[in-house]
Amino acid sequence: MKMILASASPYRKALLKDVGLNVETIGANIDEYSIVGCNPIQTAQYRARAKAEDVRLKDSTAVVIGADQVCYIDDVVMDKPRSSAEWFSRLQAMRGRSHFLSTAVCILVASSSEKGPECIEFVETTRVFFRTDLSDADLKAYIDIGEAKKCAGGYMMENRGAWLIERIEGDWQNVIGLPIFPLLAHLKRIGCPIFGVG
């Protein structure tokens, strides 16, 4: 079963490789920031589907997995920071508070039906709590490291961004970028061999 991950994210690819899935990766050619729903979760869903549909145009026989993660607080989406000043104010806003990371996944499965591919969609949400004892100097030092300038929310919990976090409620792998447990359940249902072997 050929699978394509509609993402250039090395983190998502690594998560799939770690569970035994050999996937090809193709970055979607879309302007994701122009795709906005009525709320953060709908925004993630629309973007995940747009990514999957774009990549499916390149290979309609493969199972295509599109994913998009949004970070939000008070229903305001915090995309990748566009400047150090925006990054700093964002981390300040999250200090001592909780926010959410929702990852929408869209799986397109080739079908002989005239209706087109089967579309499987789901969303996983994790709540993240930032520490209260973070000083402005701590936040600026983290920005200076630069590791998360291309990440939604502006931090990488799996790396040095762990210092910012008090705790999480929910799926740890979802924070990294892909909710593996529900994804594997859906892939097994459509015939993907367990352990990626078969």
N, C-alpha and C positions, 0 to 999 in steps of 0.2 A: 504494500500500500504506500504510494508516494504521498508525502506530506510536504507542504510548503508553509513556512511561517512568514506571514506578511509583515515582517518587521526586520529592521537592521540592528535591533538591540542584541548585543552579545550576552546580556544577562538572561533574556528570555530563551535564547538559543541554548545557553549553558544549562538552564533548568530542564529543558527537554532532553538534552544529551545525558544529563545525570540520571534520568529515569529510563534510559535505553532507547530513546526515539531519535532516529537519524533523519533530521529534517533539513530541507534546503531553505535558505533564507533569502527573501527578496523584499527589499524595502518598497513600500507603496509610494506611488507618485501622486500624492494628494496634498492639498493645503489644509491640514487638520484644524488649524486655528480659525478657518472660515466656517467650520462645521460646528454649530452650537444648537443644543436642544433647549427644552424648557427648564431643565434642571441639570445638575452635574452628571447624574447617572445617565440620563438620556443623551447628553453630549458624548459621554464615553461610548454608549451603544452605537450612536450614529457614526462615530469615528472608526470604531472597530469594524463595522459592516463596510464602510467605505474602503478601508484598507484591504479587507478580504476580497471585495468585489473588484478592486483595481488589479490586484495580483492574479485573481482568477482569469482575467483576460489574457494573461501570458501562458496559462496552462489550465485548460478547463477539465482535464482528466484527474487532476490531483485533489487531495483533501487540502483545503486552504484554511489556515488558522489566522484570523485577524484579532488583534487585541489592542486596547487603549486604556490607559490608566489616567484618572483624574484625581487630583488632590484638592480638597475643598474644606473651607471652614465657613460656617454660617451661609452655606449654599453658594459661596463665591469661589469659583474655580481659580486655582493657583497653578498656572502653566509654568513651563520652564522660565526661570528669571531672565529678563532681557537686559538687566544692568545690575551692577553691584548694589546700587542704592535700592532698587526694587527688591533684590534678594534680601538685603538687610532688613527692610521694613516687613517683609514677609515672615522672616524668622522671628522678628520681634512680636508679630501678631500671633504666632503659634506658641510662644514661650508661656509656660504655665497653663496651657489649654490643650484640649483635644481637637483633633481634626480627623478627616476621613480620607482613605484611599480606596477608590472603587475601580476595579478592573472589569471592563466589559470584554467578553470573548464572543467572536462570531466564527463558527465553523461552517464552511461551505463544502458539501459532499456531492461529487459528480452523480448525476442521475440520468437515466434514459427517458425520464418523463419530459413531456413538452413544457411542463411548468418550470423547468430549470432545476438548478441544484437544490438539494435539501439544505435548509438553513437552521442551524442549531445556535441558540444564543443564550447566554447567562451572564450574571454579574456577581462578583464577590466583593464584599466591602470589609475593610479592616479599620478599626479605630486606633489612632496613634496619640499617645499622650506625651507632650514635651515636658521636660524638666522645668521646675519653677526657679531653680537656683542658677540659671544661665545669665551671665552678665553680658552687656553689650560687647565687651572685649572678647568674650567667648564666641559670640556669634560672628564677629568680624574675623576672628582667627580661623573659624571654620570656612568662611567665604574665601579667605586668602588661600586655603588649601586648594580650592577650585574643583574638588572631585565631583560636585553635584550640579555644576552649572547647566548641564543638559538634562536634568531630572525634574519631573513634576514635583512641585513643592520645594525644590532646592536643597534636598538632603538625600544621602544614601545611608539608610539604616544598617545595611550589611557591611559598611566600611566605617570610616571614622565618624560618620554621622550618628553612630550608636551612642556617642557621648551626649547627644541632644535628647535622647529618649528616656522617659521614665518607665513606660510599659506600653504594651499593645493589647488589644482585644480582637482576636480573630486570626486569620490565616497569615502566617509569617511569609510564606512564599508569594502570596498576593502582594505584599509590600515590595518585594523584589521585582515584581512585574507580571507574574502569571500564576493564577490559582490552579496549581497542579492537580489536586485531588479531584475536583469536579471535572476538570478537563479530561483526565484519564478515564473517568467513568463514562463520559460521552464518547470518547474514542473507542473504548472497548465495545460499547453498544453498537457502533457502526462497523465493527469487524476488525479493528486494529488488534493484532496479536498481543496478548499480555506479555510484559517484559520487552516488547518491541521485537520479539523473535517469533518466527513462524513462517 
